[in-house]
Amino acid sequence: MTLSATKQLLDLYKEQSALEDYQSGVPRWCTGCGDNAILTAVQRLCRDEGLRPEKTVFVSGIGCSSRFPHYMKTYGFHGIHGRAFPVAEGVKMARPDLTVFVNTGDGDCCSIGAAHWIHALRYNMNMTVFLHDNQIYGLTKKQASPTSPIGTRSNTTPRGSYLDALNPLTVSLGVSNVSFIAQAVDWIPETLFDIVKAAYHHQGFSFVRIIQRCPEWLPKSLDPWLQDPERVQLVHHADGIQVSPGLARVYKNQLEHDPLDIHRAREIASNTDIIPVGILYRNPEVPCYEDTRHSGALRTAEAIKKNFNAELDKYSV
């Protein structure tokens, strides 16, 4: 390789990307949908961290949130309902060098995909997961989801839902090998981005529940928290997220919490009167499943081709 070619390769790594470099198509989400805020935060992360599109993968299942890969100019896999996690795990096992994100909804993750969600937490593979939780099935036009509050009137519960909502935070914090649990809301973009960034930098399975608005089917369900900042609690710590002075003037309900304390994290997550926003639990010492399975060495193109041909040869006549 010539010196000029080497310099060009080094310069390539130093290139700075703009936000537009990660944008693909015009989002078709409803005006005011929280998915738009999440997309902006993630694209900003990609820009600030200089993530190379050819080394980045977004995996999703089915639902409004799962259109996410269509709007990222990276690799993407739009899977079937509830199956985003096994697809993402397969990608990470085969290519541990790739940066893997998962975007899933409250129905996709907590209903049909619940078993995959639980075991993905347990495997603790190095990927970043965003649960877009608008507490309703939006894409299929307003059916109650596992996180719908009791009394929610929907097409499947016209008299109101009868069960208390499933809490994705407490469920996740009860799984063995869990390593990173956080919660954000779409209407505080500053903390949303800080949490997204912290999740990306965590070595392990980062699970971020993002409470988001659905202006089409549940336009007023989150009004009590939007209109009363005291009902939103900013959870901060030196090893968590920090609260800026400007944000502190609006959101005075704050709590200092060590994210290594899983018992306290469960207590915070169990409080349904307020919405805790921040990193509830983080333990970087939990081993990643892919590291226990192999040394992390990448398979060469020749090895992949050889194994692929060996499989095809089984069916040759």
N, C-alpha and C positions, 0 to 999 in steps of 0.2 A: 504494500500500500504506500502510495506517495505521501510526502509530507503535506501537500495541499489537501489531499483526500482526508488525511487524519485530522487536519485542522477543521475541515468542513464538518466532520462527524462531531468533533468537540463543540463547535459552534452550535450544532443542532441541539445538543443537550442544554445549551445556555439560552436558547430562544425563549422569549417570554410570550405567552399566549394571552389573547384577549378573551373577554367573556364570550364574544360572538363565535370564537373558534370552537366552543363546545355546544353551540345552539344548533339544533337540527329541526327545521320545520316550525310552524306556528302552533302552539298548544291549543287544543280544542276543548279544554276544560271550561266550565262556566265562569263568567265574570264574577270575581270575588271568591272563587274556590281556593281553599288553602293549598292545593297542590301547586299553584303558581308560586307561592312564597317558598315552598320546599325546593322547587326546581331552581329558583334563583339562588338560594343558599348553596345548593350542591354545585351549580355551575360556577359560582364564585369560589368555592373550595377547589374545584379542578383548576381554575385559573391561578389562584394564589399558590397552590402546591405544585403547579407546573406538571400536572398529570398528563402523561402522553396518551392520546386517544387510542393508539394501537396497543397499549398495555393496560387499558381500563375496560371493565365489563360491567354492564348494568343488567341485572336479571329481575324479571317480574313474573307475576302470575296473571290473574284476571281481575279487572275492576277499573275504576277511574284512575286510581293511583298507578296501576300497572301499565298505563300507556307511557310511563316515564321513559323507558329506553328509546321510544320513538323520537323524543325531543332532545336526546343527548347524541352529540356527534362522536360517539365512541362505539365499541362493540356492544351489542345488546342481545338479549334472548327474552322474547315475550313468550312465556310458558303457558301451561294450562292451569286451570283453577286450583289453587292451593299447593302447587308443586314447584314454587320458586326456589325453596331451600334445597331440595335434592339436586336440582339443576346447578345451582350456585356451588354446592359442595363438590359436584363432579368437575366443574370448571377449576375449582381451587386445587383439587387433588391432582388433576392432570397438569395444571399450569400454576404452580405456587408462586411464580414470578408475577402474575397478573394481579392488579388491584380489582377486587370484586365488591360490588354494591348490590344490595337487594332492596327493591321497593315493593311493598305489599300493603294490602288494605285490611281493615278490621274483619271483613268477611273472609277474604282470601287467606289470611294468616290464622285467625282465631276460630274459624269454623271448619271448613273442609280441609284446611291445611294445618290444623292444630297439632296433630301428631308429629308432622315434620318440624313444626316450630319448636316443640318441646325438645326433640332430639337434636335439632340444630344448636339450641342453647347448650345442651349437654356435650356435644362434640367440640364446641368452642373453636371452630375453624376461623382463621383470620379473614374476616369480611365485615363490612359495615351494613347494617340493616336499618331501614326506615319503615316503621309501621305508620302509615297514613290512616289516622283514626278519626273518621267523621261520624261514627256511631250509626251508620245507616248503609244499606246497599244502594249506592248511587247510580251505577251504570245500568242496573236492571230496574230502576225507577221505584225506589222506596220500599224495600222490605226490611224488617227488623234484622239487625246483626247481633252477634254475641255481646257487643259493647253498647247496644242501645239502652238508654236508661229505662227503668221500670215505668210503665205507663205510656211508652212511646206508641203513638198511633201510626200504623203503616199499612201497606197492602196485605201483609200477612198477619198483622195484629190490629185490626180495625177498632177493637175495643180497648186497645192499649196493651203493651207487653206485660206479662205476668211475672217475669223473673228479674231479679237484680242483675245489673250489668256485670259481665266478666271484667275483671281488672287485669289488663295485660302486665302491669308492673308487678303486682303481688304474685301472679302466676309465674312470671319469669324469675323472680327472686327466690322462688321455692324449688328451682331446678338445680340439681348438682352440677358443678363445674361452670356455673354462670360466672361471667367475668366483667361485663360492662352493661349497666342499665341506666338509661337517662330518659328524661321527659322534656319535651318542648311544646310550644304552642305557636301556631302560624302567625299570630298577630303581634308577636314581639320578635322582629327579625334579628335584633342584635344577639339575643340569647340563642335563638334558633341557629344562627351561624356558629356561635361559639361552641354549642353542643355538637353540631355536625362536624366541626373541626376536631374536637376532642375525640369523638367516636372514630374518626378516620385514623388518628394517630395511635389509638389503642391497639396493642398487639393481641388479637383474639376476636371473639364474636361480639361486636358492639351492637346492642339493641337499643334503638331510640324510638320511643313512642311519641308521635307528634299529633297532638290534638288539633284538629283543623275544622274550619267551618264548611258547611255544605249549604250554600245560599239557595239551592233549588229545592231541596226536600226538607231540610231542618233549618230554616233561615234564622230562627230566634232561639235555638236551643242553648247557645253559649252566651246569650246576652247577659245573664247574671254575672258572669266572670269578666266579660268585656266591659261592662258598665261599672263594676266595682273592683278596682285594682287590689283592694284588701283581700279579695278571694283568690288571688294568685300569689303564691309564695315563692320567692326566688331563693333557691338553695345554692349556697356558695361555700367555697373553701379554697385554701391555697392549692390543694390538689384537685380542685373541681373547676368551676367557672367563677369569674369575677364579675361584680356588679359595677357598672360605670356610674359616676355621679349623676349623670342625666337620667339614667334609668332608675336610680335609687330615689330620685325626687318623686317619681310617679308610683313606683312599686315599693312601698315602705314595709310591707310584710316580707321580712327576710329571715333566713335561718342559716346559721353556720353548721355545716354537717360534714364530717369526715367520711368520704366515700368508701373507705375500707371497712366501715362498720355496717355489716349486712343486717344486723338485728335492728338497728335504728333506721336503716333504709326501708325495711319492711313496715315499720311503724309509720314512717312518712308516707309511703305509698298507699297505706290503708286508709288515710284520711280523705274522704270523699267530699267534705265540705269546701275544701280549697283545692286548687290545682298546684302541686309542687312542680317547679320548673328548675331543672338543673341535673347534675350527675348524682344519682342516688347510690350507685355502687360501682366500684372499679377495683379490680384485682389483677394486676399484670402478671402475677405468678402462676396463674392457671395455665397448664400446658395446652397448646393447640393440637388438635387431632391429627392434622396433616404432618406435624413434626414427629409424632409418635409412629407414623406409618412409614415414613421414608426420611432420608437424610436431607431432603430439600433439593437434591440434585435434579436438574431438568433433564427430561428425556430428549434425546437428539431427534432430528427429523428422520434420520436413518432408522433409529430404533422404532419410532412410531410407524414408519412405513413397513418395516419388517413384521411387527406385531399385527398390523392391519392385514397384510397379505396372508399371514398365517391363519387368521380367522377366516378369510375368504377361501383359502385352500381347503378348509374343512368341508365346504359345500361344492367343490369342483367335481365334475363328472369325468 
